Amino acid sequence: MADLATIARPYAEALFQSAKPAELAGCLEQLNELAQLAAMPEIAALSNNPKVSADDLSKLLTGMVKTKLDPKVASFLNLVNQNHRLAAVPEIAHQFEAMKNKSEGAAEVMITSAFPLEGSALTDLLSSLKKRFGGKELRPTIQVDPALIGGVRIQVGDEVMDSSVKAQLAQMQASLGA
């Protein structure tokens, strides 16, 4: 089977190109909600059931979302269901968000820290990251992972900067073992 990212790309691009810049945030919110529904085992079972039509599945999902779907998103959902690609919706949402961020000159940053980051420590870290990434607006998500022992692990797109004590110990172990 083709890679899920390869399957998702044309759908994400089509929805992105059909939406106006002012509609991107709303489309992303609805797409993320559909992605959560598509990831549910019960919905996956329905999507693979030959007795459930694509239209019925679309109506069911449309009824399960919190707000009325934008016509573009509803049309997108029908197309995805007709092509039996509901399982790709989480990846489509991920790619759509990346396209939205790129068009806005922003980037998602995943910060994993051994301890909670708040206040001036977080502000200072984001300020230095913003300089490193050419002034892009950074949209942080922060996780706490005590296994890091100390320091932080930062991921922006496919670039990872790991200054955690755990990574430094692993590097030291590899150097000593060579």
Summary of the structure (lengths in Angstrom):
residues: 178
radius of gyration: 20.1
end to end distance: 39.4
largest distance: 61.0
contacts: 489
relative contact order: 0.12
helix: 63%
strand: 14%
